Structure formats: structure tokens, C-alpha cells
């Protein structure tokens, strides 16, 4: 009975600190005409701003594991966001505006956003995605598979190095050197394929609670042995 009580307390603590929301992320998606220039996945790169980007912001719940291998865009038909994000996993959507030829991206509604924002061949247009991974502990190791480019930041500091503009998917690891709010930047451009797969470990608090429960179990077994 006592152990059950401690388990309920630990479960309540987990709910309060938000463990159940470990896979909820805030996402900003900006799309722009690239004007023939490559967009680096870097917090300091302003290529999208000069191109008159349109932006959608939303919260996304689900695994950060996306890929698109459909034929690349060369007209006003988008093909990428519908593969990257599922409408049922997006909430709190806010965005507006449309982007003319050659992109044809329309962020007026969630439906048009999902249908129209893609990446065209020849650097005609692309999207720059910002994903807030939340507060992660020092020592956290992120495993990132990406094509066309990714980087990790805490504040204005870039953590680790990643390959810029790979022509095929690469897998890299980034180890966080300090605790803090962590942001992933991803650039998708120049047609398909576009790939982003990020392994975000569970919060350190999970390990703490698991260790605590293991300790309670050991105490219970010891008391039972003494009583016997």
C-alpha cells in the first residue's frame, strides 16, 4: 500500500513537470523565393527575410521524423508540408499571406499551408523551419538525420557543428554542453528529397523519478525481509 502511495505521488509529480508533453514542440515555418541562393540552416542567416518570407507558427505534437520523396516542385503546386506535418497533429496555428510565382505558397489557413508550402528545384523557393525543443539538460545527445541542412542553438550560441546543404541525408550527433532552451533550425530547399529525423531524449527528470521508484522498491523489500 505504501509503495502504491509513493507511485501515485511520483506520477503526479511527473504530470506537474510536464513529462507527458515531452513531444510537444513550437514550430515556425517561413517560406520564400530563394532568388537562386542557398538558405543556410543558421540562426544568423537572413536570406528568407530579404526574399519577403511568409510565416506560419503552430504547436506540433508527434515524433520529429519527417521525409518527403515526392517529385520536386517547379510550379505553383506544393508537395512538402503535407508530408512533413499531419494536420491532426498541429494546434494553435497562426499564419497568413501568400507567396507568388514560382512558389505559390499560401499560409492563409492551415489547409492551404499544408497543401502549398514545398521546395522548388533550382533554388526557386524553400522553407526555413525553427523548432523549439524545450529546455534540455547538459549532456543531452541529439541524433539528427537531415537533408538539406540543420543546426542547433541555445540562445545565440551554436552547439556543435552540422553539415550545411548536404545533397543526401546525413546523420550527426550534437551534445549539449549546458542546460537551456534548445532550438533546432532546418532548411529545406532545392527540391526533394527532404529529410529531418531528430531523436530527442526524454527529460532527465524521468531518470530521477525512475531511480526514486527503484529506491522505494528496495526499501520495501528490505523492510519485508526484516519483518519476515
Phi, psi and omega in degrees: 000315181297319181297319178299322179297315179296324179296319178296320179297314180298321179296319178296319178299317180300320180294321182295319184276000170088023180299325180295344181255023185299335183254027175256125185230146172268128186237137171239127183240115178247132180238141182206159168291130184276342179061030179081005182253146176284140177259115178282143178278073186220139183297337184264358184277130186245021181303323182291323182298315182291341181268002180073057185293151168250148193227140171237140179234137182200163173262140184234131177243120180154177180289144176274070183220098186232150173203151177218125181234014179292166180302138183291156181280143169219012181219204182274005180267123179270155181217001193259312184298328180295336176272329184281319186234140178261129183305327180289347181256005181252132175224161178067028183298136171214129181179157179201166176103159177224153184244128186282192182307138005267000189285308183070015181288138183228112181256023183295321180224167178300319182298313181290329176298312182294329186274337195242344185267111180227211175220127184263157180290160176068028181055037177287315172200161182203181181232145179242118186249131175247125180237119176278112182278355181087186180278119181245152185279155173300141181091351177297134179249118177265130174254120188236122170253126186210152170199099055233355180168142181209155174206159183238134180228149164239111189064231179263007183260125176280134181254121179071187178230148176224159181288129179271133173053051177292151179270355172211162186299136175235152178244128183223160177241144177231122179258126180282131182269349178208162178282146177164169177295130189241133183239135175254131175250134181224132176249129174240131190199168171056042175077183182270165001282154172234129187224135171214119179223116185237124174266109179255109181300154176298154179302152180300334181299331177299316180295322180297314181294319179299318179295321179296316179295321178297320179295318178297321179296320179295319178298317181298316180295323180294317179295322180295321180293320180292323181290332180282000000 
